[in-house]
Amino acid sequence: MSENYGSDFMTIVHEDGTEFELEVLTTLEWNGASYLAVIPAGSDEEDDSLEVSILKSVEEDGEPILCAIEDEDELERVYNIMMDELYQDEEE
């Protein structure tokens, strides 16, 4: 994982036209795919009830889109890798 200095923000548009601003906490390239851990922009990162979402970047009609990971095994593996790398970065 690369070191990030400051936050990255992105706006995504749901298929119904609703816009969401997200803060990207970290990214992961694994098994030929890209994954992002995100929270709603402006959220208090110290809030224990804060839910982190992990999204997968896939290509559809030649354009990248973000989608939820439906395979529970894939989601668990990606989550564990992200957590291992996050804690490894904190120890260094």
C-alpha positions, 0 to 999 in steps of 0.5 A: 500500500502506498503512503497517503498524505491527506485524504482523497475524496470522490463523488459517486452517482448512484443509478437513480442519480443520487450523488454521494461524496466519499472519503477514500481511506485506502486502496488495494490492488489484489488478484488483478482487481482494485478495491477501495475502503471508503466512508461518507465524506465528513464523517468522524473517523473516531466514531465507533459506529462508523461503517467502512465500505469496501468497494470493487472497481470493475469495468463496464462498457469500457468505463470503471464503476464501483460496486459492492463485493457480493462474494463473502469469501472475496470480501473477507479476504480483501478486508483481512489484507487491508487490515494487515497492511494498515496495521503493518504501516502503523507499526513502521 
